[in-house]
Amino acid sequence: MVRQLPRFKCLYCDHCCYFEKEYEMPTVFPWEKRLLEELAENLGASLEFKPLQVYMDNDGSCVVTLYRWIIQGYCPFYDREKHRCRIHRDKPYACKMYPLLLEMPSGKLMLSGKCDWVANNKRVAEQLSRNVNLIPRVFPNEFEAAKNAFIEFSSIAEYVEKKGLKPVTDLKTCATIMDIDEYIARYG
């Protein structure tokens, strides 16, 4: 019998909203990027993104499936006085699932060592590493976000494979560049 596990409760420590190294920065889907840009415009914030995962079709059109949200220091949506996210309802999956980290394409879930709640609950983290089926009990909302992100990623990967798109590392080789959802709308 599994004893009662504590449920994750954000301690508002701000570690999830501060970035130094690029690999720590969130990845976002193209539609999340566009929403973030719209929210930033309304709040007077400046954002930067770079294509992270790009594919090319036989005609030289490139398709961006994931972006890296480049954030140096605090997230522009983080209110440092109130210790709260100013776009909480609209934040991307990468933020909604934290402190869960989702490895793509494997779907492996990990816990962020930067999160104070995780650091304060090391026994729970150890228990979760031995029995990953308990993760949804401790992180129900975060797990749901991770699950939805994985479904989106998997659907895109399936589409990319079905269309025979090939990975691209140099965007200079692209005749055109568009987001995956725009590509799907145009070419089906």
Secondary structure, 3 states (H helix, E strand, C coil): CCCCCCCCCCCCCCHHHEECCHHHCCEECHHHHHHHHHHHHHHCCCCEEEEEEEEECCCCEEEEEEEEEECCEECCCEECCCCEECCHHHCCHHHHCCCEEECCCCCCEEECCCCHHHHHCHHHHHHHHHCHHHHHHHCHHHHHHHHHHHHHHHHHHHHHHHHCCEECCCHHHCCEEEEHHHHHHHHC
